[in-house]
Structure formats: C-alpha cells, structure tokens
Amino acid sequence: MAPEIHMTGPMCLIENTNGELVANPEALKILSAITQPVVVVAIVGLYRTGKSYLMNKLAGKNKGFSLGSTVKSHTKGIWMWCVPHPKKPEHTLVLLDTEGLGDVKKGDNQNDSWIFALAVLLSSTFVYNSMGTINQQAMDQLYYVTELTHRIRSKSSPDENENEVEDSADFVSFFPDFVWTLRDFSLDLEADGQPLTADEYLEYSLKLTQGTSEKDKNFNLPRLCIRKFFPKKKCFVFDLPIHHRKLAQLEKLQDEELDPEFVQQVADFCSYIFSNSKTKTLSGGIQVNGPRLESLVLTYIDAISRGDLPCMENAVLALAQIENSAAVQKAIAHYDQQMGQKVQLPTETLQELLDLHRAQLDKKRDDFCKQNQEASSDRCSALLQVIFSPLEEEVKAGIYSKPGGYRLFIQKLQDLEKKYYEEPRKGIQAEEILQTYLKSKESVTDAILQTDQILTEKEKEIEVERVKAESAQASAKMVEEMQIKYQQMMEEKEKSYQEHVKQLTEKMERERAQLLEEQEKTLTSKLQMEMPLHS
C-alpha cells in the first residue's frame, strides 16, 4: 500500500440513500492513490448474520465495520476498508462489507439485487454469509444469484440467449471465487450417514434434482447458477461463538472468552482468504490497482443510475480509454520536456530540428505500437480462454476418447475457430495468438487421434501428415502476415514523418512570411515617422 494511505477504519464506498446508489468521492480519492494491485474481498448475506465480524477479523481488528446489536440493519450501501495485505507484499487488501440483504423495512429487494451484483462485479473473492445449514430456505434466500443474469451483461452487444444460465462462459471469466460461510452451524457434517468435509457438504448441497416440473426448476436454478458462474467454490462452517445472550457484545469480547472451536474456525477462514484470494484481474489478465477499481465503481454505478445493465466489457473498454487518454497526455508532456532539454533554439538548420523531432516521434510511435500489440494479445488470449475452455473441459472429461472421437474433436475445434474469427476488434495479434494456442494443443490432438480405434494406422498416418502440412501452412501465413505488418508499419512511419516535415516546413514558412510582413510594416512606419513634414 502506498505509504501515504492510512485507513484506521472503514469508509462508505457506495452510499445507499433512499434507494439511490452513489459513489462516495472521499473513498474514491483513497482508491485513486493506491498504486499496488488489489485483492478485493466482498461479503454479502442476510442482515444480522454477523458479516461484519468476519470482515473486521480480516482487517486484523475487533472493531471497525459496524456490527450493530439490534434487529435494525446497520451497514447501508457498501463499506470499504483498505489495509496492507498480510501475506502478499506490495499488494493491498480491499475489504467490502455490504448492507444486510432482506431488511423488511426496505419494502422491496431491488436495491438488494444491485448490492449483490456490485459485490460480485467488484470482488476477486465473494463471500456469502448465512445462518445454519444449506437447506432449501438458504437456497431460496440466495435467489439474488439467479437475478445476476438480469442485472449484468458480459458484452456490449449481447446475443439473444446471453441471459440464459447455460451461456455462462463469459461470466466465468469475469466472476470472483465463491466462499460460503455458514454461521451457528449445529449439525454434524454428513450425508447419507457418511462424514463430509465442509467443501464436500457444499458440493453435496449443490447437487441438482432430476425432473422437469416447475418445482424442480426452482430447486435447481440457484444451484445451477452457483455451479456455472463461479469457477472456484469453498465452504466454511462456524460453531456458535458464545451463548446467544452475549452475541450482542461479540466485538467487545477477547478470543479467550469465545468458544475455542469458533476461534480456530475464524483463524482458518482468515488464513484461507489471505493465502488463496487472488488479485482482482480483468479479462485479458489486466491486474486491477486502486485507480482501476475506482474506474470500475464509477462505470457500474453510472450504468445503474441511467437504468442500464452494468456491462463488464464496457467497463474494461472505459478503463482502457481513461488509461490511453492519460498515456497520451503523459507522452505529450514527456515529448515537450525532452525536446525542451535536447533542442537549443534556434537550430543551425531545419534538418537538425527535424532529426531531433524524428527521434522523439519514433520513440513515442514505437511505444504506442507496443501498447496496441499488447492490447490485441490480451483481448485475443481472453477470447481464446472463453471460447475454447468448454472444449478443454470436454477433453478432460474424456468425451473424445472413444471410437470416432477424433473426427468429433476436429469438427468442434473448427467450429470454435470460426467463432473466434467472427469476434470483432481482435487487433493485429489475432492470427499469431490463435496459432500459438493451437500449437500448444497439438499433443492433445495427437493423443485423441492415436486412441481413436475406428481409424486404421494408415488413416492415422495420413491425418498426422495433414495436420503437419496445415501447421506449416499456418506458420508460413503467420510469418507472411508479420512481414506485411512490419512493412506497413515502416511505410506508415515514413509517411507520418514526411507529413510532419511538410507541416513543420509550412508552419515555418508561414511564420517567416508573417515575420517579413511585420518587419515591412515596422520599416514603413519608421520611414513615415522620419519623413519631413510639408506645409
């Protein structure tokens, strides 16, 4: 964390005033000063379930986030506490505590759904806190997760079916890890008489029922959403910390006064979060720091206030535009500074000035070309992950390890390549990134080919040669494209340079003509003043 940031306690990040969500400028200012990557842990759950206690423990404190001691929900909106990460040097841990869901005084759950969605969008680890066991009531209370498809878009131009749970690959690439914390858990962890770990209990609870009735669909929907949306899932159970009557004083009690089992469970939870919560990362592997998190908050809140759905792709694009604009300003300032240091005006010749100018210009152009190339690589890598991950899962599951599997695999591979090519705005690295990915999967393709018993040895040899020929052809095409790109870049650089020379020469000619004109006016004026007056 930057040394100038000292948050002694939490601060409201997103205020919930009369149903309107507004970002707090003071909290955004704190985020804007955090240059380190951030690990963002958000917690949600029904009100009065002890969320704030866990968040205070993650902050290394007994007090901070408001616990409240009555049935009234204390935390309004989303509160933030930024602390140095205890296990990751040069990282900041951003803790987000949310207002309790299901407060009867709110009248409707519209805001609850937005709070839930924002916690998902902003976090790298999403903690859902509930009381007791994972029963049908707990699942029914988690209907907010089924609302996500109606509250969030992954792309700016969604397909017709994007709101379907089945088309969740895009969500997975953006969504955080999921941790379910079960408070005051009083049962034995077991199913069908067999002991279970907390994680096994969660998996058991997320099993789908067979059937197509409306009741079956309602039973399956929240489970399906959790299974589909969240790539990584974890569960913790907590015993009752102390007698019910003393729960109101929980923040004032020392660990020695609490149930030792509960104290150990909280320690295990904190240790897991510190060790396993990832840095908040956007599509394409872009690590989020304070200013980027600030931009995400503003983009999502702005969309909600306009009545739009927060769009993850738009948030990344908005972030890129902000950073690109800042980079341009920084480059111009750097250019002015460097030219000011290296150029002593007047230069002896125009060529001397142009040479100095070209050196600066080339460097800036190369920097921008590099940024453009990296942006294209990031976008294409992210696309490949989303498009090809279902195929990789199918390969792991052994779907293609059967007679006739090779042809099925090749057909699916070709379909996905077509889907990749149809995606817009891939940039100049599109072909290279794809071919590199396909090359890395050649051993998988070969393994499926060799185990396919429906093909003869001769057919396999022919197929190996065909794949080799296609790979060589693709490599040659890639080299050719790279040469063309390089040639185009060099031609563009020269064209740009000549344009700059032309503009600079014209500017100097205009200034010279203007100077001559002014000199002529001055001379005429002087001559008129010096001429003798005639009566």
C-alpha positions as CSV (number, residue, x, y, z in Angstrom):
1,M,0.0,0.0,0.0
2,A,1.2,3.5,-0.7
3,P,2.8,4.9,2.4
4,E,0.6,8.0,2.5
5,I,-2.6,5.9,2.9
6,H,-3.6,5.1,6.4
7,M,-7.2,3.9,6.8
8,T,-7.8,3.5,10.5
9,G,-11.3,2.3,9.9
10,P,-13.8,1.6,7.1
11,M,-15.4,4.2,4.9
12,C,-18.6,4.1,2.8
13,L,-17.7,3.4,-0.8
14,I,-21.2,3.2,-2.3
15,E,-23.9,5.1,-0.4
16,N,-27.5,3.8,-0.5
17,T,-29.7,6.8,0.1
18,N,-33.4,6.4,-0.3
19,G,-32.9,3.6,-2.9
20,E,-30.3,5.5,-4.9
21,L,-26.7,4.2,-5.1
22,V,-24.0,6.9,-5.2
23,A,-20.2,6.6,-5.1
24,N,-18.5,8.4,-2.2
25,P,-15.8,10.9,-3.6
26,E,-13.7,10.6,-0.4
27,A,-13.5,6.8,-0.7
28,L,-12.7,7.1,-4.5
29,K,-9.9,9.5,-3.6
30,I,-8.4,6.9,-1.3
31,L,-8.6,4.3,-4.1
32,S,-7.0,6.6,-6.7
33,A,-3.9,6.8,-4.5
34,I,-3.3,3.0,-4.3
35,T,-0.8,2.1,-7.0
36,Q,-0.4,-1.5,-5.9
37,P,-2.5,-4.4,-7.2
38,V,-5.6,-5.0,-5.1
39,V,-7.1,-8.2,-3.7
40,V,-10.8,-7.4,-3.2
41,V,-12.9,-9.5,-0.8
42,A,-16.6,-8.7,-0.6
43,I,-19.1,-10.2,1.8
44,V,-22.9,-10.4,1.4
45,G,-25.8,-12.1,3.3
46,L,-29.0,-11.6,5.1
47,Y,-28.9,-8.8,7.7
48,R,-27.9,-9.7,11.3
49,T,-25.9,-12.7,10.3
50,G,-22.5,-11.5,11.5
51,K,-20.8,-10.5,8.2
52,S,-19.0,-7.5,9.7
53,Y,-17.4,-9.6,12.4
54,L,-15.6,-11.7,9.8
55,M,-14.5,-8.6,7.8
56,N,-13.1,-7.0,11.0
57,K,-11.1,-10.1,11.6
58,L,-9.7,-10.0,8.0
59,A,-8.7,-6.4,8.7
60,G,-6.8,-7.6,11.8
61,K,-9.2,-5.8,14.2
62,N,-12.0,-6.5,16.6
63,K,-13.8,-3.3,15.7
64,G,-14.3,-1.3,12.5
65,F,-17.2,-2.4,10.3
66,S,-20.4,-1.7,12.2
67,L,-21.8,-4.9,13.8
68,G,-25.0,-3.4,15.3
69,S,-26.7,-5.1,18.3
70,T,-30.3,-4.8,17.3
71,V,-32.5,-6.2,14.6
72,K,-32.0,-2.9,12.6
73,S,-29.6,-3.3,9.7
74,H,-26.5,-1.1,10.3
75,T,-24.5,-1.1,7.1
76,K,-26.1,1.0,4.3
77,G,-24.7,0.5,0.9
78,I,-21.1,-0.9,0.6
79,W,-18.3,0.0,3.0
80,M,-14.6,-0.2,2.2
81,W,-11.5,-0.8,4.3
82,C,-8.1,-0.9,2.6
83,V,-5.3,-2.5,4.6
84,P,-1.8,-3.8,3.7
85,H,-2.1,-7.4,2.6
86,P,-0.8,-9.6,5.4
87,K,0.6,-12.3,3.1
88,K,1.2,-10.6,-0.2
89,P,3.9,-8.0,-0.2
90,E,3.3,-4.9,-2.4
91,H,-0.5,-5.8,-2.5
92,T,-3.4,-4.0,-0.9
93,L,-6.3,-5.9,0.6
94,V,-9.6,-4.1,-0.1
95,L,-12.5,-5.4,2.2
96,L,-16.1,-4.6,1.1
97,D,-18.9,-5.1,3.7
98,T,-22.4,-4.8,2.3
99,E,-25.7,-3.8,3.8
100,G,-27.7,-6.8,5.0
101,L,-30.0,-8.3,2.4
102,G,-33.7,-8.8,3.2
103,D,-34.2,-5.9,5.6
104,V,-38.0,-5.8,5.9
105,K,-38.0,-2.0,6.2
106,K,-36.8,-1.6,2.7
107,G,-40.1,-2.7,1.2
108,D,-38.6,-4.3,-1.9
109,N,-35.4,-6.2,-2.9
110,Q,-34.5,-4.0,-5.9
111,N,-31.5,-2.5,-4.1
112,D,-30.5,-5.8,-2.5
113,S,-30.1,-7.2,-6.0
114,W,-27.9,-4.3,-7.1
115,I,-25.8,-4.5,-4.0
116,F,-25.4,-8.3,-4.6
117,A,-24.5,-7.7,-8.2
118,L,-21.9,-4.9,-7.4
119,A,-20.3,-7.1,-4.8
120,V,-19.8,-9.8,-7.5
121,L,-18.5,-7.3,-10.1
122,L,-16.0,-5.6,-7.8
123,S,-14.5,-8.5,-5.9
124,S,-12.0,-11.2,-6.6
125,T,-13.4,-13.3,-3.7
126,F,-17.1,-13.2,-3.0
127,V,-18.2,-14.4,0.5
128,Y,-21.8,-15.4,1.0
129,N,-22.7,-15.5,4.7
130,S,-25.7,-17.3,6.1
131,M,-27.0,-18.9,9.3
132,G,-27.3,-22.6,9.9
133,T,-27.3,-25.3,7.3
134,I,-27.6,-25.2,3.5
135,N,-31.2,-26.2,3.3
136,Q,-33.9,-25.2,0.8
137,Q,-34.6,-22.0,2.8
138,A,-31.0,-21.0,2.5
139,M,-31.1,-21.6,-1.3
140,D,-34.3,-19.7,-1.7
141,Q,-32.7,-16.7,0.1
142,L,-29.9,-16.9,-2.4
143,Y,-32.2,-16.1,-5.3
144,Y,-30.2,-13.0,-5.8
145,V,-27.6,-15.1,-7.6
146,T,-30.4,-16.1,-10.1
147,E,-31.0,-12.4,-10.7
148,L,-27.4,-11.8,-11.9
149,T,-28.3,-12.7,-15.5
150,H,-30.9,-10.0,-15.5
151,R,-28.6,-7.4,-13.8
152,I,-25.3,-7.9,-15.6
153,R,-24.1,-8.2,-19.2
154,S,-20.8,-9.5,-20.2
155,K,-20.8,-7.9,-23.6
156,S,-21.9,-4.6,-25.0
157,S,-23.9,-6.3,-27.8
158,P,-25.4,-9.5,-26.2
159,D,-26.7,-12.4,-28.1
160,E,-30.4,-13.2,-27.8
161,N,-29.6,-16.1,-25.4
162,E,-27.0,-14.3,-23.3
163,N,-29.3,-14.1,-20.2
164,E,-29.6,-17.9,-20.2
165,V,-27.7,-19.7,-17.4
166,E,-26.3,-22.2,-19.9
167,D,-24.4,-19.5,-21.8
168,S,-22.3,-18.6,-18.8
169,A,-18.7,-18.9,-20.2
170,D,-18.3,-15.1,-20.5
171,F,-19.5,-14.6,-16.9
172,V,-17.0,-17.2,-15.6
173,S,-14.0,-15.2,-17.0
174,F,-15.1,-12.1,-15.0
175,F,-16.6,-13.6,-11.8
176,P,-14.8,-14.0,-8.5
177,D,-14.2,-17.1,-6.4
178,F,-17.1,-18.1,-4.2
179,V,-16.9,-18.8,-0.5
180,W,-20.0,-19.8,1.5
181,T,-19.7,-19.2,5.3
182,L,-22.2,-21.0,7.5
183,R,-22.7,-19.4,10.9
184,D,-24.0,-21.1,14.1
185,F,-23.8,-24.5,12.4
186,S,-25.0,-27.0,14.9
187,L,-25.3,-30.3,12.9
188,D,-22.8,-33.0,12.1
189,L,-21.2,-32.7,8.7
190,E,-22.5,-35.8,7.0
191,A,-24.7,-37.1,4.2
192,D,-26.3,-40.5,3.9
193,G,-24.5,-41.4,7.1
194,Q,-21.1,-40.6,5.7
195,P,-18.8,-37.9,7.2
196,L,-18.1,-34.9,4.9
197,T,-15.7,-32.0,4.8
198,A,-17.2,-28.5,4.5
199,D,-16.3,-28.4,0.8
200,E,-17.9,-31.8,0.2
201,Y,-21.0,-30.6,2.1
202,L,-21.3,-27.6,-0.3
203,E,-20.9,-29.8,-3.4
204,Y,-23.5,-32.2,-2.0
205,S,-25.9,-29.3,-1.3
206,L,-25.4,-28.0,-4.9
207,K,-26.5,-31.3,-6.5
208,L,-29.3,-30.9,-9.0
209,T,-32.5,-32.9,-8.9
210,Q,-33.7,-34.9,-11.9
211,G,-37.1,-33.7,-13.2
212,T,-38.7,-31.0,-15.4
213,S,-41.5,-29.7,-13.2
214,E,-41.7,-26.1,-12.1
215,K,-40.7,-27.2,-8.6
216,D,-37.7,-29.0,-9.9
217,K,-36.7,-25.9,-12.0
218,N,-37.0,-23.6,-8.9
219,F,-34.9,-26.1,-6.9
220,N,-32.2,-26.3,-9.5
221,L,-31.9,-22.7,-10.6
222,P,-29.8,-21.2,-7.7
223,R,-27.7,-24.3,-7.6
224,L,-27.1,-24.2,-11.3
225,C,-26.1,-20.5,-11.2
226,I,-23.6,-21.1,-8.4
227,R,-22.1,-24.1,-10.3
228,K,-22.0,-22.3,-13.6
229,F,-21.0,-18.8,-12.7
230,F,-18.3,-19.2,-10.0
231,P,-15.1,-21.0,-11.2
232,K,-13.9,-21.8,-7.7
233,K,-16.0,-22.7,-4.6
234,K,-15.1,-23.1,-0.9
235,C,-17.2,-23.6,2.3
236,F,-16.5,-22.8,6.0
237,V,-18.7,-23.8,8.9
238,F,-18.6,-21.9,12.2
239,D,-19.9,-23.1,15.6
240,L,-21.9,-20.7,17.8
241,P,-19.2,-18.4,19.2
242,I,-20.8,-17.9,22.6
243,H,-24.1,-18.1,24.4
244,H,-26.9,-16.3,22.4
245,R,-27.4,-13.7,25.2
246,K,-23.8,-12.5,24.8
247,L,-23.7,-12.3,21.0
248,A,-24.5,-8.5,21.1
249,Q,-21.2,-7.9,22.8
250,L,-19.2,-10.1,20.3
251,E,-16.9,-7.2,19.2
252,K,-16.0,-6.4,22.8
253,L,-15.1,-10.0,23.8
254,Q,-11.5,-11.3,23.6
255,D,-10.8,-14.6,21.9
256,E,-10.2,-16.3,25.3
257,E,-13.9,-15.6,26.2
258,L,-15.2,-17.3,23.0
259,D,-15.6,-20.9,22.1
260,P,-12.1,-22.2,21.2
261,E,-13.5,-24.2,18.2
262,F,-15.1,-21.0,16.8
263,V,-11.8,-19.0,17.3
264,Q,-10.0,-21.7,15.4
265,Q,-12.6,-21.7,12.6
266,V,-12.3,-18.0,12.2
267,A,-8.5,-18.2,12.1
268,D,-8.7,-21.0,9.4
269,F,-11.1,-18.8,7.4
270,C,-8.8,-15.7,7.5
271,S,-5.8,-17.8,6.7
272,Y,-7.5,-19.3,3.6
273,I,-8.6,-15.8,2.4
274,F,-5.1,-14.3,2.9
275,S,-3.4,-17.2,1.1
276,N,-6.0,-18.0,-1.7
277,S,-7.8,-14.8,-2.6
278,K,-6.4,-13.7,-6.0
279,T,-5.5,-10.3,-7.2
280,K,-8.6,-8.7,-8.9
281,T,-8.0,-9.3,-12.6
282,L,-9.9,-8.2,-15.6
283,S,-10.4,-10.1,-18.9
284,G,-7.0,-10.4,-20.7
285,G,-5.1,-10.7,-17.4
286,I,-5.2,-7.0,-16.6
287,Q,-4.4,-6.6,-12.9
288,V,-6.6,-4.1,-11.0
289,N,-5.0,-1.4,-8.8
290,G,-6.7,1.4,-6.9
291,P,-7.4,3.8,-9.8
292,R,-8.7,0.9,-11.9
293,L,-11.0,-0.2,-9.1
294,E,-12.2,3.4,-8.8
295,S,-13.0,3.4,-12.5
296,L,-15.0,0.1,-12.2
297,V,-17.0,1.6,-9.4
298,L,-17.8,4.7,-11.3
299,T,-18.7,2.8,-14.6
300,Y,-21.0,0.4,-12.9
301,I,-22.8,3.0,-10.7
302,D,-23.2,5.3,-13.7
303,A,-24.8,2.4,-15.7
304,I,-27.2,1.6,-12.8
305,S,-28.2,5.3,-12.3
306,R,-29.0,5.5,-16.0
307,G,-31.2,2.5,-15.8
308,D,-28.8,0.4,-17.9
309,L,-27.3,-3.0,-17.0
310,P,-23.7,-2.9,-15.9
311,C,-21.6,-4.3,-18.7
312,M,-18.3,-6.0,-17.9
313,E,-16.9,-5.5,-21.4
314,N,-17.8,-1.8,-21.4
315,A,-16.2,-1.3,-18.0
316,V,-12.9,-2.7,-19.4
317,L,-13.2,-0.5,-22.5
318,A,-13.9,2.6,-20.4
319,L,-10.9,1.7,-18.3
320,A,-8.7,1.4,-21.4
321,Q,-10.0,4.7,-22.8
322,I,-9.2,6.5,-19.5
323,E,-5.7,5.0,-19.3
324,N,-5.0,5.6,-23.0
325,S,-6.0,9.2,-22.7
326,A,-3.8,9.6,-19.7
327,A,-0.9,7.9,-21.6
328,V,-1.3,10.3,-24.5
329,Q,-1.2,13.3,-22.1
330,K,1.8,11.9,-20.4
331,A,3.5,11.2,-23.7
332,I,2.9,14.8,-24.9
333,A,4.3,16.2,-21.7
334,H,7.3,13.9,-21.9
335,Y,7.8,14.9,-25.6
336,D,7.7,18.6,-24.6
337,Q,10.2,18.0,-21.8
338,Q,12.6,16.0,-23.9
339,M,12.5,18.5,-26.8
340,G,13.0,21.3,-24.3
341,Q,16.1,19.6,-22.9
342,K,17.7,18.5,-26.1
343,V,16.8,21.3,-28.5
344,Q,18.6,24.6,-28.2
345,L,16.7,27.1,-30.3
346,P,17.5,28.4,-32.8
347,T,19.0,25.4,-34.5
348,E,21.5,26.0,-37.2
349,T,19.4,24.2,-39.8
350,L,15.8,23.0,-40.3
351,Q,17.2,19.4,-40.7
352,E,18.8,19.5,-37.3
353,L,15.4,20.3,-35.7
354,L,13.6,17.6,-37.8
355,D,16.2,14.9,-36.8
356,L,15.7,15.7,-33.1
357,H,11.9,15.7,-33.6
358,R,12.0,12.4,-35.5
359,A,14.0,10.7,-32.7
360,Q,11.3,11.7,-30.2
361,L,8.4,10.9,-32.5
362,D,9.7,7.4,-33.4
363,K,10.1,6.5,-29.8
364,K,6.5,7.6,-29.0
365,R,5.2,5.8,-32.1
366,D,7.0,2.6,-31.1
367,D,5.6,2.8,-27.6
368,F,2.0,3.2,-28.9
369,C,2.6,0.3,-31.4
370,K,3.8,-1.9,-28.5
371,Q,0.7,-0.9,-26.4
372,N,-1.6,-1.7,-29.3
373,Q,0.1,-5.1,-29.8
374,E,-0.2,-5.9,-26.1
375,A,-3.9,-4.9,-26.0
376,S,-4.6,-7.1,-29.0
377,S,-2.7,-10.0,-27.4
378,D,-4.7,-9.6,-24.1
379,R,-8.0,-9.4,-26.0
380,C,-7.2,-12.5,-28.1
381,S,-5.9,-14.5,-25.1
382,A,-9.1,-13.7,-23.2
383,L,-11.3,-14.7,-26.1
384,L,-9.5,-18.0,-26.5
385,Q,-10.0,-18.8,-22.9
386,V,-13.7,-18.1,-23.1
387,I,-14.3,-19.8,-26.4
388,F,-12.1,-22.9,-26.0
389,S,-12.5,-23.6,-22.3
390,P,-15.7,-25.7,-22.8
391,L,-13.7,-27.9,-25.3
392,E,-10.8,-28.3,-22.8
393,E,-13.3,-29.4,-20.2
394,E,-14.8,-31.9,-22.6
395,V,-11.3,-33.3,-23.3
396,K,-10.6,-33.7,-19.6
397,A,-13.9,-35.5,-19.2
398,G,-12.8,-38.0,-21.8
399,I,-15.7,-37.2,-24.2
400,Y,-13.4,-37.6,-27.3
401,S,-11.5,-40.7,-26.0
402,K,-13.7,-43.1,-27.9
403,P,-14.1,-44.6,-31.4
404,G,-14.9,-41.8,-33.7
405,G,-13.9,-39.2,-31.1
406,Y,-11.1,-37.7,-33.3
407,R,-13.4,-36.5,-36.1
408,L,-15.9,-35.1,-33.5
409,F,-13.0,-33.3,-31.8
410,I,-11.7,-31.8,-35.1
411,Q,-15.2,-30.7,-36.1
412,K,-15.7,-28.9,-32.7
413,L,-12.2,-27.4,-33.0
414,Q,-13.1,-26.0,-36.4
415,D,-16.4,-24.6,-35.2
416,L,-14.7,-22.8,-32.3
417,E,-12.0,-21.4,-34.6
418,K,-14.8,-20.0,-36.8
419,K,-16.5,-18.5,-33.7
420,Y,-13.1,-16.9,-32.7
421,Y,-12.7,-15.4,-36.2
422,E,-16.2,-13.9,-36.1
423,E,-15.4,-11.9,-32.9
424,P,-14.8,-8.2,-33.6
425,R,-11.9,-6.0,-32.5
426,K,-9.2,-8.7,-32.1
427,G,-6.4,-6.5,-33.4
428,I,-3.2,-7.3,-35.2
429,Q,-2.2,-10.3,-33.0
430,A,-5.3,-12.3,-33.8
431,E,-3.7,-14.9,-36.1
432,E,-0.5,-15.2,-34.1
433,I,-2.2,-15.8,-30.8
434,L,-4.6,-18.4,-32.3
435,Q,-1.8,-20.3,-34.0
436,T,0.3,-20.3,-30.8
437,Y,-2.7,-21.7,-28.9
438,L,-3.4,-24.4,-31.5
439,K,0.2,-25.4,-31.5
440,S,0.2,-25.8,-27.7
441,K,-2.8,-28.3,-28.2
442,E,-1.1,-30.4,-30.9
443,S,-0.1,-33.1,-28.3
444,V,-3.8,-33.3,-27.1
445,T,-5.0,-33.6,-30.7
446,D,-2.4,-36.3,-31.4
447,A,-3.3,-38.3,-28.3
448,I,-7.0,-38.3,-29.3
449,L,-6.0,-39.4,-32.8
450,Q,-3.9,-42.3,-31.6
451,T,-6.5,-43.6,-29.2
452,D,-9.3,-43.5,-31.8
453,Q,-9.8,-47.2,-32.6
454,I,-12.1,-46.6,-35.5
455,L,-9.3,-45.2,-37.7
456,T,-6.7,-47.5,-39.3
457,E,-3.0,-47.0,-38.9
458,K,-2.8,-45.7,-42.5
459,E,-5.6,-43.2,-41.9
460,K,-3.8,-42.0,-38.8
461,E,-0.5,-41.5,-40.7
462,I,-2.4,-39.5,-43.4
463,E,-4.1,-37.4,-40.7
464,V,-0.7,-36.7,-39.0
465,E,0.8,-35.6,-42.3
466,R,-2.3,-33.4,-43.0
467,V,-2.0,-31.7,-39.6
468,K,1.7,-31.2,-40.2
469,A,1.0,-29.6,-43.6
470,E,-1.7,-27.4,-42.1
471,S,0.5,-26.3,-39.3
472,A,3.3,-25.5,-41.7
473,Q,0.9,-23.6,-43.9
474,A,-0.4,-21.6,-40.9
475,S,3.1,-20.8,-39.8
476,A,4.1,-19.6,-43.2
477,K,0.9,-17.5,-43.3
478,M,1.7,-16.1,-39.9
479,V,5.3,-15.2,-41.0
480,E,3.9,-13.5,-44.1
481,E,1.4,-11.5,-42.1
482,M,4.1,-10.4,-39.7
483,Q,6.3,-9.3,-42.6
484,I,3.4,-7.4,-44.1
485,K,2.6,-5.7,-40.8
486,Y,6.2,-4.7,-40.4
487,Q,6.4,-3.3,-43.9
488,Q,3.1,-1.4,-43.3
489,M,4.4,0.0,-40.0
490,M,7.7,1.2,-41.6
491,E,5.8,2.7,-44.5
492,E,3.4,4.4,-42.1
493,K,6.3,5.7,-40.0
494,E,7.9,7.2,-43.1
495,K,4.6,8.6,-44.4
496,S,3.9,10.1,-40.9
497,Y,7.4,11.6,-40.7
498,Q,7.1,13.2,-44.2
499,E,3.7,14.6,-43.2
500,H,5.3,16.1,-40.0
501,V,8.1,17.5,-42.1
502,K,5.6,19.0,-44.5
503,Q,3.5,20.5,-41.7
504,L,6.6,21.9,-39.9
505,T,8.0,23.4,-43.1
506,E,4.7,25.0,-43.9
507,K,4.4,26.3,-40.4
508,M,8.0,27.8,-40.5
509,E,7.2,29.3,-44.0
510,R,4.0,30.9,-42.6
511,E,5.9,32.3,-39.6
512,R,8.7,33.6,-41.8
513,A,6.2,35.3,-44.1
514,Q,4.5,36.8,-41.1
515,L,7.8,38.0,-39.7
516,L,8.7,39.6,-43.0
517,E,5.3,41.3,-43.2
518,E,5.7,42.6,-39.7
519,Q,9.2,43.8,-40.4
520,E,8.0,45.5,-43.5
521,K,5.2,47.2,-41.6
522,T,7.6,48.4,-38.9
523,L,10.0,49.7,-41.6
524,T,7.2,51.6,-43.4
525,S,6.1,53.0,-40.1
526,K,9.6,54.2,-39.2
527,L,10.1,55.7,-42.7
528,Q,6.8,57.6,-42.4
529,M,7.8,58.9,-39.0
530,E,11.2,60.0,-40.3
531,M,9.9,61.8,-43.4
532,P,9.9,65.6,-43.2
533,L,6.6,67.3,-42.8
534,H,5.5,69.5,-45.7
535,S,3.3,72.6,-45.1
